[in-house]
Amino acid sequence: MLAWRDLADADAGGSELHADEFSRRWADLGFEITHRTSGLGGESVVHERNGYRVVSRGGRMSVFPRTIVSEILRREGGYDALVEVWNGVPWFSPIWGGRPRLTFLHHVHGPMWDQILPKPAASLGRVLESRVAPKFYRRTMVLTPSDATREELLELGFQPDRVQAIPNGVDPSFHPGGTRAPYPLIVSVGRLAPVKRFDELIAAAATARTRVAGLQLHIVGTGPMEAALRQQVADLGAQEWVRFLGRIEHEHLVDLYRSAWLVTSASLAEGWGLTLTEAAACATPAVASDIRGHRSSVVHGETGVLVPVEQMGDMIADVLLDEERRAVLGHTARVRATTLTWDRVADDMLRALAREVLCRTPRG
């Protein structure tokens, strides 16, 4: 398996969690898995995680040519099948892979390129993702977590019969329990990066607080925008009701979802809003930006509400002030979340890979 970063990376997120969830389950079935990824701090490390082997070598960009050359030369030994995790920059495995393979693409970066790279590089990344790479992947089975992203890939020229949506799972540790906070608490979880638009979320929470007395916003995560966001909070005089919790332990996250009245996300682009379905499993509904990825993780009007980011403040207030509506949304969110399991994800992905293997197996 090829992925530009893994679960041990300080910036690990939903994509890295997804890779670990299906890899550990395949390993439990007896498959020998090698996960090729970038090194931590420039180090070259080989270790075991949850039953599979992790080889961390190269930097964020050098990992691509370094790994490709290594695999062509079989320096890590042979393999029977290949899973490529495409995160913005593709591995171009159809050119050199030579084995049955899958590509998992969590989301199309689209407008994210302008958020993460300077203009010339952003334009190059956008052209690579939307015009160049798709031509090489027309015969590759591409998996994605949502129907919304599948539709976007079809718009880029991917073939309908070669793109399959497999919704993300939710860990069973996320379930209802405990009690709600005694004050209106909204929670948002994610990397503090421009694409997540936490600045817009803080502004929306400030708008909501003009109508909802005692509202508090707790933000979980770290990232390059933290200093700017803290300054924004200081400028608003909001230090008493906006809390930055940083990275927290899993048990703390579960408790936070359970105590929250709402989970929120103002993200510009997502393949799937994993934090929204984690909170849903704890019977906590969502108010989130109306983007493609969120349309799959939130059923609008049933498990939460999706709105343009400029309307989030008023909608947060509307839902917080309507206890009956929140209860109905939370119940429906919980019911739907029980259908989203990582076992099913691993099984569906393995079935897709098995079909690719069988297509290449001589008959007779």
Summary of the structure (lengths in Angstrom):
residues: 364
radius of gyration: 20.9
end to end distance: 30.5
largest distance: 74.4
contacts: 1235
relative contact order: 0.12
helix: 44%
strand: 16%
